[in-house]
Amino acid sequence: MFRFALAALVSIILSGCAGYTTYPAPEPGTTSDAAFNSPNVPPAPDVIFTALEYSIDRFPINGPYAINLPPELDAKRVDYIIGLLKDPNAAVLTESNQDLPTYHVARIWIRAGRAQVDVFRPVTDIPGPQGGQVTQMVTVNLKPHFTRWQVESARSAAIGVASPPAPAFRDPNTRAIATAGPAQDDN
């Protein structure tokens, strides 16, 4: 029995599944939430990476694309996520590349051994109003697997039903937040 408990404890530690994060934070007075409300708290960066990797692989873009990460995500973790993607076509969202097809990370929910991330993926074959981008929300469900998270399932919303988060433009050199744009409502 002791060996089983020890093995379970080691598995939990190695999987990084001790997280309890909700981002963005719930509106005050709507719910009680004891979770961290920061995407910087482990294992959130790994969960974000896995959800992005899945979305980019499942719904690829031919050529360069941008990634709109939460504005609260610090530059070190932005570099970490972009570095893990190992894709020369991937770039953080900046004011100069905002016309590129863009993947947006909107919501992160982690509860110990389960996680969900809402990623808005670009839909390039449908023209948007006033030339804007059309997106589709993909909710990626994840679970820990040893030292990395893995996708358990995903579901896509109807195209254009939900709006992506406001653009969080970053400085291309420092990856720090440059400016946050207005909320997008062009689906």
C-alpha positions as CSV (number, residue, x, y, z in Angstrom):
1,M,0.0,0.0,0.0
2,F,2.8,2.4,0.9
3,R,4.5,1.8,-2.5
4,F,1.2,2.5,-4.3
5,A,0.8,5.8,-2.4
6,L,4.4,6.8,-3.1
7,A,4.1,6.0,-6.8
8,A,0.9,8.0,-7.0
9,L,2.6,11.0,-5.2
10,V,5.6,10.8,-7.6
11,S,3.2,10.7,-10.6
12,I,1.4,13.8,-9.4
13,I,4.6,15.7,-8.8
14,L,6.0,14.7,-12.2
15,S,2.9,15.6,-14.0
16,G,2.7,19.1,-12.7
17,C,-1.0,18.7,-12.1
18,A,-1.1,20.5,-8.7
19,G,-2.4,23.6,-10.4
20,Y,-5.6,25.4,-9.6
21,T,-5.9,28.3,-12.0
22,T,-8.8,30.3,-13.6
23,Y,-8.0,33.0,-16.2
24,P,-9.4,35.4,-16.7
25,A,-10.6,35.9,-13.1
26,P,-14.4,35.6,-12.6
27,E,-16.3,38.9,-12.3
28,P,-16.5,40.0,-8.6
29,G,-19.6,38.9,-6.9
30,T,-20.5,36.2,-9.5
31,T,-18.7,33.3,-7.9
32,S,-16.3,32.4,-5.2
33,D,-13.0,31.2,-6.7
34,A,-9.9,30.3,-4.7
35,A,-7.9,29.7,-7.8
36,F,-4.8,31.6,-9.0
37,N,-6.0,34.1,-11.6
38,S,-2.6,34.4,-13.4
39,P,-1.5,32.6,-16.5
40,N,2.1,32.8,-15.1
41,V,1.5,30.2,-12.4
42,P,2.6,26.7,-13.3
43,P,1.4,24.6,-15.0
44,A,-0.5,27.3,-16.9
45,P,2.3,28.0,-19.5
46,D,2.6,24.3,-20.3
47,V,-1.2,24.0,-20.6
48,I,-1.3,27.0,-22.9
49,F,1.5,25.6,-25.1
50,T,-0.2,22.2,-25.4
51,A,-3.5,23.8,-26.4
52,L,-1.9,26.1,-28.9
53,E,0.2,23.3,-30.4
54,Y,-3.0,21.2,-30.8
55,S,-4.9,24.1,-32.4
56,I,-2.1,25.0,-34.8
57,D,-1.5,21.4,-35.8
58,R,-5.3,20.7,-36.2
59,F,-6.1,24.0,-38.0
60,P,-2.8,25.0,-39.7
61,I,-2.0,28.2,-41.5
62,N,0.2,28.2,-44.6
63,G,2.8,30.8,-43.9
64,P,3.4,33.3,-41.0
65,Y,0.9,33.7,-38.2
66,A,0.6,35.6,-34.9
67,I,-0.3,34.4,-31.4
68,N,-2.2,36.6,-29.1
69,L,-1.3,35.5,-25.6
70,P,-3.0,36.9,-22.4
71,P,-1.6,40.4,-21.5
72,E,-0.9,39.2,-18.0
73,L,1.6,36.6,-19.3
74,D,5.1,37.8,-18.6
75,A,7.8,38.0,-21.2
76,K,9.7,35.1,-19.9
77,R,6.7,32.8,-20.2
78,V,5.9,34.2,-23.7
79,D,9.4,33.3,-24.8
80,Y,9.0,29.8,-23.2
81,I,5.7,29.1,-25.1
82,I,7.0,30.4,-28.4
83,G,10.2,28.5,-28.0
84,L,8.4,25.2,-27.3
85,L,6.4,25.7,-30.6
86,K,9.6,25.5,-32.6
87,D,7.8,27.0,-35.6
88,P,9.6,29.7,-37.6
89,N,6.2,30.9,-38.9
90,A,4.9,31.7,-35.3
91,A,5.3,35.2,-33.9
92,V,3.8,36.9,-30.9
93,L,1.2,39.5,-31.8
94,T,2.7,42.9,-32.4
95,E,1.2,46.1,-33.9
96,S,3.2,45.5,-37.1
97,N,2.0,41.9,-37.6
98,Q,-1.7,42.3,-36.6
99,D,-2.9,41.6,-40.1
100,L,-1.5,38.1,-40.0
101,P,-3.9,35.2,-39.2
102,T,-3.9,35.1,-35.4
103,Y,-4.5,32.4,-32.8
104,H,-5.9,33.8,-29.6
105,V,-5.7,32.3,-26.1
106,A,-8.8,33.4,-24.3
107,R,-9.5,31.2,-21.2
108,I,-7.5,28.9,-19.0
109,W,-9.1,26.6,-16.5
110,I,-6.9,24.2,-14.5
111,R,-8.1,21.9,-11.7
112,A,-5.4,19.5,-10.5
113,G,-5.6,16.7,-13.1
114,R,-7.8,18.5,-15.7
115,A,-7.5,21.6,-17.8
116,Q,-9.4,23.5,-20.5
117,V,-8.1,26.2,-22.7
118,D,-10.2,28.2,-25.2
119,V,-8.2,29.0,-28.3
120,F,-9.6,31.1,-31.1
121,R,-8.2,29.9,-34.4
122,P,-8.2,31.9,-37.6
123,V,-10.6,30.9,-40.3
124,T,-8.9,32.1,-43.5
125,D,-11.3,30.8,-46.1
126,I,-14.3,33.0,-45.0
127,P,-14.1,36.7,-45.5
128,G,-14.9,38.8,-42.4
129,P,-16.9,42.0,-42.2
130,Q,-14.9,45.1,-43.3
131,G,-12.0,42.7,-44.1
132,G,-11.6,41.6,-40.5
133,Q,-10.5,38.1,-39.5
134,V,-13.0,35.4,-38.8
135,T,-12.3,33.1,-35.9
136,Q,-13.6,29.9,-34.3
137,M,-13.4,29.0,-30.7
138,V,-11.8,25.6,-29.9
139,T,-12.1,24.4,-26.4
140,V,-9.2,22.0,-25.7
141,N,-9.5,19.6,-22.8
142,L,-6.2,18.3,-21.4
143,K,-4.9,16.0,-18.7
144,P,-1.4,15.6,-17.3
145,H,0.8,12.8,-18.6
146,F,4.1,12.4,-16.8
147,T,6.0,15.6,-17.4
148,R,3.8,17.1,-20.1
149,W,0.1,17.8,-20.6
150,Q,-1.8,16.0,-23.4
151,V,-5.0,16.7,-25.3
152,E,-7.8,14.4,-24.2
153,S,-10.5,15.9,-26.5
154,A,-11.5,19.2,-28.1
155,R,-14.7,20.7,-29.4
156,S,-15.2,23.6,-31.8
157,A,-17.9,26.2,-31.5
158,A,-19.8,27.4,-34.6
159,I,-17.7,29.8,-36.6
160,G,-18.1,33.4,-35.6
161,V,-20.3,32.8,-32.6
162,A,-17.9,33.9,-29.9
163,S,-15.4,36.8,-30.1
164,P,-11.7,36.5,-29.4
165,P,-10.1,38.5,-26.7
166,A,-8.7,42.0,-27.3
167,P,-5.3,42.0,-29.0
168,A,-2.5,42.2,-26.5
169,F,0.3,43.7,-28.6
170,R,3.8,43.0,-27.5
171,D,7.1,44.6,-28.1
172,P,8.8,42.4,-30.8
173,N,12.2,42.6,-29.0
174,T,11.3,42.3,-25.3
175,R,8.0,40.4,-25.6
176,A,6.6,42.8,-22.9
177,I,3.1,44.2,-23.4
178,A,3.2,47.2,-25.7
179,T,-0.5,48.0,-25.9
180,A,-3.8,46.3,-25.6
181,G,-6.3,47.0,-28.4
182,P,-10.0,47.2,-28.2
183,A,-12.1,44.1,-27.8
184,Q,-12.7,42.4,-31.1
185,D,-16.3,42.1,-32.2
186,D,-15.9,41.5,-36.0
187,N,-17.1,37.9,-36.3
